[in-house]
Amino acid sequence: MSALEWIYLAIGLFIIYAAYANFMDKEHSRGPSSGLFWLALGITLAFGQFIPDVINGLLVVLLAVICAFNAVQRGSAKEVSLDYRQKELKRLGSRPLLAVLLIPVFAFGFTLIDIPQAPLVGLGVGAIVAGIAAILLTNDNFGSLMSEGRRINDSVGWAMILPPFLGALGAIFNAAGVGPVIADLVSRVLPVDNILGAIVAYAVGMALFTIIMGNAFAAFAVITTGIGIPLVIVAQGANPNIIAPMAMTAGYCGTLVTIMAANFNIVPSALLELKDKYRVIKEQIQVAIPLFLIHIALMYFFAF
């Protein structure tokens, strides 16, 4: 097994623990269905490399079916009281932050190591080390770490599976040749024979596809292949070193306004326990629109 596969094994085992906790939660009205969801996901992450592809595919279908019936709900685990948190704040101060900072330290540190997917491995190792450091800094125990992890896992819910699934979907779209099809459609609608039209097509394509995919990285491969390279870089002579990064960040303007970008927009609402789960998007749209227009202007004036 590679280093990254060991990380996936650790993540999968934790998700399986979350499944067990949901099954055993007698106060959880959707305990069985929620537990089944987390069990299927945990098996896929931990043991997917060892089981047949058809089994992995059936597990993914099971995840989709459970989500379709809105059968993944938060369990009965509650956050510790405000009084307890205030007492711990006075006792510990900012020391727990040291544990959190270990995650980026390991993520960046592993980039210096010559192993496949080093940053992702570093991120996983950093999370594990940070958990151990948090226990030592707070004089708490492993059970509390797992219990709180399960509570946060339940709060995020089914949205946890969106980022990796959407990233994989982008790769599939690119391999299937969706890019050229999009380029043909765009060229029929927008005047891509001039610089401004080509830029608008590229930026709008990135934003819209990001809204659909929830992931600007997934959109980038498809839209750049279909629009950016043939219609902007080759046909109009744009500087790829300038236009490509700006197209990516133009796509992130779409990230700010879509529920598909669950890790950015839905997860924070769940973790903050906001009554309006779309509150984050409503606040961000006020920034996204002017920021998108600024991107188009910058691309027009600096990429040629």
Secondary structure, DSSP 4 states (H G I P E B T S, - for coil): --HHHHHHHHHHHHHHHHHHHHHT-TT-TTHHHHHHHHHHHHHHHHHTTTS-HHHHHHHHHHHHHHHHTT-----S--PPPHHHHHHHHHHHTTTHHHHHHHHHHHHHHGGGS-STTHHHHHHHHHHHHHHHHHHHHHT--HHHHHHHHHHHHHHHGGGGGHHHHHHHHHHHHHHTTHHHHHHHHHHHHS-TTSHHHHHHHHHHHHHHHHHHHS-HHHHHHHHIIIIIIIIIIITT---HHHHHHHHHHHHHHHHTT-TT-HHHHTHHHHHTT-SSTTHHHHHHHHHHHHHHHHHHHHHHHH--
